[in-house]
Amino acid sequence: MSWLTEYVRPKIRGLLKREVPDNLWTTCESCSQMVLVRDLERSLKVCPHCGHHMRALANERLAWTFDDGVYTKIELPKVPVDPLEFRDRKRYTERLKDARTKTQLDEAMVVAHGKLGGRDAVVAVMAFEFLTGTMGAALGEAFVAACRLAVLQRAPLVVFTASGGARMQEGMISLMQMPRTTIGVQMLREAALPYIVVLTDPTTGGVSASFAMLGDVQIAEPKALIGFAGPRVIQDTVRETLPEGFQRAEYLRDHGMIDMVVPRKDLRETLIRVSGLLGARTTPLPAELPVLNAALA
């Protein structure tokens, strides 16, 4: 009996067992169906069973957007690290170090330039994978840098938002980025350049209360959560049952808060069409741009 159990059975199992990589399959968080990772990559991280748009990495967004996936990242301005010397369960500096090691990113926004439909374009992508895309001083500087680059290149600016809001480890400094990024948008207005915002899941807090909702055209991915406070917080505050789909992309479109809801597979062509329709003014810049020369100096 021991010969059968200790030798024959393991031998048979060894012959039948096939090596399967751990990362071959993933599970859709919406419908719980198993999906081949390679099929998911082909579909731009959209579930083939239910159409759920999974969260994408910042570098994936850039590759999907630019012509042939070719782009050049810019070096972002440096800011003081941990100005408040903040600490909760861990030091803020340790959290930043862990996030940078895990994501291989310096901050929660990546800025790049390249061709979009054959025309110059600047694209800024918020990285939700970096501390849930929270907005601190570094992100504010990155956004302003993207605005300046768009002005210098006479190119439209496309911003993909995904954020949990302000970065509380930076306190008031984080909240100050709301008016600062708004000034960056005004700089684009003065230069008569298109500013297109793509709202992805989730876009909340101080980001939604500032530059995320100031686009010339507001586009959202299907069923993206967009709002300031979460639905549960609002429901507990007003003590009323919220409408079905409240704060989702389709609800906001139907109530005039955004312009369109576009599936990810159609997003690149939509951006090419919209940026082409808005166009970039070819006349020289005015001699003086108050926002560019004064407020952001």
C-alpha positions as CSV (number, residue, x, y, z in Angstrom):
1,M,0.0,0.0,0.0
2,S,2.8,2.4,0.8
3,W,4.5,1.7,-2.5
4,L,1.2,2.7,-4.3
5,T,0.7,5.9,-2.3
6,E,4.3,7.0,-1.9
7,Y,5.7,6.1,-5.4
8,V,3.0,5.3,-8.0
9,R,0.5,8.1,-7.2
10,P,3.1,10.9,-7.1
11,K,4.6,9.6,-10.3
12,I,1.2,9.7,-12.1
13,R,0.5,13.1,-10.8
14,G,3.9,14.3,-12.0
15,L,3.1,13.1,-15.5
16,L,-0.3,14.7,-15.5
17,K,0.7,18.0,-13.9
18,R,1.4,20.9,-16.3
19,E,3.3,24.0,-15.3
20,V,1.0,27.0,-15.4
21,P,2.4,30.5,-14.8
22,D,0.9,32.4,-11.9
23,N,0.2,35.4,-14.0
24,L,-1.5,33.6,-16.9
25,W,-5.0,34.4,-15.7
26,T,-6.7,37.3,-13.9
27,T,-10.2,37.8,-12.5
28,C,-12.6,40.6,-13.5
29,E,-13.5,42.5,-10.4
30,S,-17.0,43.3,-11.9
31,C,-18.2,39.9,-13.2
32,S,-15.7,37.6,-11.5
33,Q,-15.0,35.8,-14.8
34,M,-11.5,34.5,-15.5
35,V,-9.7,36.3,-18.3
36,L,-6.4,35.4,-20.0
37,V,-3.9,38.1,-19.3
38,R,-2.8,38.2,-23.0
39,D,-6.4,38.6,-24.1
40,L,-6.8,41.4,-21.5
41,E,-3.8,43.2,-22.9
42,R,-5.2,43.0,-26.4
43,S,-8.5,44.5,-25.3
44,L,-6.7,47.4,-23.4
45,K,-7.7,46.0,-20.0
46,V,-11.4,45.9,-20.8
47,C,-13.1,42.7,-19.7
48,P,-14.3,40.7,-22.8
49,H,-17.2,39.2,-20.8
50,C,-18.9,42.3,-19.3
51,G,-17.0,45.3,-20.8
52,H,-15.7,46.5,-17.4
53,H,-12.9,49.0,-17.8
54,M,-10.1,47.9,-15.4
55,R,-7.6,50.5,-14.1
56,A,-4.6,51.1,-16.3
57,L,-1.1,52.0,-15.5
58,A,0.3,55.4,-16.4
59,N,2.8,54.0,-18.9
60,E,0.0,51.9,-20.5
61,R,-2.1,55.1,-21.1
62,L,0.8,56.8,-22.8
63,A,1.5,53.8,-25.1
64,W,-2.2,53.5,-26.0
65,T,-2.5,57.3,-26.8
66,F,0.5,58.3,-28.8
67,D,1.0,57.3,-32.5
68,D,2.7,53.9,-32.6
69,G,3.2,54.1,-28.8
70,V,6.2,56.5,-29.3
71,Y,6.6,59.3,-26.9
72,T,9.2,61.3,-24.9
73,K,8.8,61.8,-21.1
74,I,9.9,65.0,-19.6
75,E,11.8,65.5,-16.4
76,L,9.5,67.0,-13.8
77,P,10.4,69.8,-11.4
78,K,11.8,68.9,-8.0
79,V,10.0,69.9,-4.8
80,P,10.9,69.6,-1.1
81,V,10.3,66.1,0.2
82,D,8.1,65.8,3.3
83,P,7.9,69.6,4.1
84,L,5.8,68.9,7.2
85,E,7.9,65.9,8.4
86,F,4.6,64.0,8.5
87,R,4.3,60.6,10.2
88,D,1.3,58.3,10.9
89,R,2.0,54.6,11.1
90,K,4.9,55.2,8.8
91,R,7.0,58.2,7.8
92,Y,5.8,60.0,4.7
93,T,9.4,59.6,3.3
94,E,9.1,55.8,3.7
95,R,5.7,55.8,1.9
96,L,7.2,57.7,-1.0
97,K,10.2,55.4,-1.2
98,D,7.9,52.3,-1.2
99,A,5.7,53.8,-3.9
100,R,8.6,54.7,-6.1
101,T,10.1,51.3,-5.7
102,K,6.8,49.5,-6.5
103,T,5.8,51.7,-9.5
104,Q,9.2,52.8,-10.9
105,L,7.7,56.3,-11.0
106,D,8.8,59.5,-9.3
107,E,5.4,60.8,-8.6
108,A,1.7,60.4,-9.3
109,M,1.8,62.1,-12.7
110,V,3.7,61.4,-15.8
111,V,4.1,64.0,-18.6
112,A,5.1,63.2,-22.1
113,H,5.0,64.7,-25.6
114,G,4.8,63.1,-29.1
115,K,2.4,62.7,-32.0
116,L,-1.3,62.2,-31.8
117,G,-2.9,61.6,-35.2
118,G,0.2,63.1,-36.8
119,R,0.0,66.3,-34.8
120,D,2.1,67.4,-31.8
121,A,0.4,66.8,-28.4
122,V,1.3,66.9,-24.7
123,V,-0.2,64.2,-22.5
124,A,-0.2,64.1,-18.7
125,V,-1.4,60.9,-17.0
126,M,-2.2,60.6,-13.3
127,A,-0.9,57.3,-11.9
128,F,-3.4,55.8,-9.5
129,E,-0.9,53.1,-8.7
130,F,1.3,55.8,-7.0
131,L,-0.3,56.5,-3.6
132,T,-3.8,56.3,-5.2
133,G,-3.0,59.3,-7.4
134,T,-3.2,61.8,-4.6
135,M,-2.3,65.4,-5.4
136,G,0.7,67.0,-3.6
137,A,3.2,69.7,-4.4
138,A,5.0,67.5,-6.9
139,L,1.9,66.7,-8.9
140,G,0.9,70.4,-9.0
141,E,4.4,71.2,-10.4
142,A,4.1,68.4,-12.9
143,F,0.7,69.7,-14.1
144,V,2.1,73.2,-14.5
145,A,5.1,71.8,-16.4
146,A,2.7,70.1,-18.8
147,C,0.8,73.4,-19.3
148,R,4.1,75.2,-20.0
149,L,5.2,72.5,-22.4
150,A,1.9,72.7,-24.3
151,V,2.3,76.5,-24.6
152,L,5.9,76.2,-25.8
153,Q,5.0,73.5,-28.4
154,R,1.7,75.2,-29.4
155,A,0.1,71.8,-28.8
156,P,-3.1,70.6,-27.2
157,L,-2.9,69.2,-23.6
158,V,-4.6,65.9,-22.9
159,V,-4.9,65.0,-19.2
160,F,-6.0,61.5,-17.9
161,T,-7.2,61.8,-14.3
162,A,-7.4,59.1,-11.7
163,S,-7.1,60.2,-8.1
164,G,-8.2,59.7,-4.5
165,G,-7.9,63.5,-3.9
166,A,-5.5,65.7,-2.0
167,R,-2.5,64.1,-0.3
168,M,-3.1,64.6,3.3
169,Q,0.5,64.0,4.3
170,E,1.2,67.4,2.8
171,G,-1.7,69.2,4.5
172,M,-2.3,72.7,3.3
173,I,0.4,72.5,0.7
174,S,-1.6,69.8,-1.0
175,L,-4.8,71.9,-1.0
176,M,-2.8,74.9,-2.4
177,Q,-2.4,72.8,-5.6
178,M,-6.1,73.3,-6.4
179,P,-5.7,77.0,-7.3
180,R,-2.2,76.5,-8.7
181,T,-3.4,73.9,-11.2
182,T,-6.3,76.1,-12.1
183,I,-3.9,78.9,-13.0
184,G,-2.1,76.4,-15.3
185,V,-5.4,75.8,-17.1
186,Q,-5.8,79.6,-17.4
187,M,-2.4,79.7,-19.1
188,L,-3.7,77.4,-21.8
189,R,-6.8,79.5,-22.2
190,E,-4.7,82.7,-22.8
191,A,-2.6,80.8,-25.3
192,A,-5.8,79.6,-27.1
193,L,-4.8,76.0,-26.8
194,P,-7.1,73.0,-26.5
195,Y,-7.3,71.4,-23.0
196,I,-9.0,68.0,-23.1
197,V,-9.7,66.0,-19.9
198,V,-10.3,62.2,-19.8
199,L,-11.9,61.2,-16.5
200,T,-11.1,57.6,-15.5
201,D,-12.1,55.6,-12.5
202,P,-11.9,57.0,-9.9
203,T,-11.6,60.8,-10.1
204,T,-12.4,62.3,-6.7
205,G,-11.5,64.9,-4.1
206,G,-9.4,68.0,-4.8
207,V,-8.5,66.8,-8.3
208,S,-12.2,66.8,-9.4
209,A,-12.6,70.1,-7.7
210,S,-9.9,71.7,-9.7
211,F,-8.2,71.0,-13.1
212,A,-10.2,67.7,-13.7
213,M,-13.4,69.6,-14.4
214,L,-12.1,72.5,-16.4
215,G,-11.5,70.9,-19.8
216,D,-12.7,72.4,-23.0
217,V,-14.0,68.9,-23.6
218,Q,-14.8,66.5,-20.8
219,I,-14.6,62.8,-21.7
220,A,-15.1,59.9,-19.4
221,E,-14.6,56.2,-19.6
222,P,-17.7,54.0,-19.0
223,K,-18.9,53.7,-15.4
224,A,-16.0,55.8,-14.1
225,L,-16.6,57.1,-10.5
226,I,-16.4,60.9,-10.7
227,G,-17.2,63.3,-7.8
228,F,-15.8,65.2,-4.8
229,A,-16.9,63.1,-1.8
230,G,-17.9,59.5,-2.2
231,P,-21.5,58.4,-2.6
232,R,-21.7,56.9,0.9
233,V,-20.5,60.1,2.5
234,I,-23.1,62.1,0.6
235,Q,-25.9,59.7,1.4
236,D,-25.0,59.8,5.1
237,T,-24.9,63.6,5.0
238,V,-28.2,64.3,3.2
239,R,-29.8,61.2,4.7
240,E,-31.6,60.3,1.4
241,T,-31.2,57.5,-1.0
242,L,-29.1,58.5,-4.0
243,P,-30.3,57.9,-7.6
244,E,-29.0,54.7,-9.2
245,G,-25.7,55.3,-10.9
246,F,-25.1,58.5,-9.0
247,Q,-21.6,59.9,-9.7
248,R,-21.0,57.5,-12.5
249,A,-19.9,58.7,-15.9
250,E,-23.2,58.1,-17.6
251,Y,-25.2,59.9,-14.9
252,L,-22.9,62.9,-15.2
253,R,-23.2,63.0,-19.0
254,D,-27.0,62.8,-18.8
255,H,-27.0,65.7,-16.3
256,G,-24.7,67.9,-18.4
257,M,-21.5,67.6,-16.2
258,I,-19.4,66.0,-18.9
259,D,-19.6,65.9,-22.7
260,M,-19.2,62.3,-23.7
261,V,-18.6,58.7,-22.4
262,V,-16.2,56.9,-24.7
263,P,-15.1,53.2,-24.5
264,R,-11.4,52.7,-24.2
265,K,-11.1,51.1,-27.6
266,D,-12.4,54.3,-29.2
267,L,-10.7,56.8,-27.0
268,R,-7.6,57.4,-29.1
269,E,-9.5,58.1,-32.3
270,T,-11.9,60.4,-30.3
271,L,-8.9,62.4,-28.9
272,I,-7.5,62.7,-32.4
273,R,-10.8,63.9,-33.8
274,V,-11.6,66.3,-30.9
275,S,-8.1,67.8,-30.8
276,G,-8.2,68.3,-34.6
277,L,-11.6,70.0,-34.4
278,L,-10.5,72.4,-31.6
279,G,-7.2,73.0,-33.4
280,A,-4.2,74.8,-32.2
281,R,-3.8,78.5,-33.1
282,T,-0.9,79.1,-35.4
283,T,-0.6,82.8,-34.8
284,P,2.4,84.0,-32.6
285,L,1.9,84.1,-28.9
286,P,0.9,87.5,-27.4
287,A,3.8,89.6,-26.2
288,E,2.6,89.2,-22.7
289,L,0.8,86.4,-21.1
290,P,-0.1,87.6,-17.5
291,V,-0.6,84.1,-16.1
292,L,2.5,82.6,-17.7
293,N,4.8,85.5,-16.9
294,A,3.5,86.5,-13.5
295,A,1.5,84.1,-11.6
296,L,3.6,81.1,-12.4
297,A,7.0,82.8,-12.3
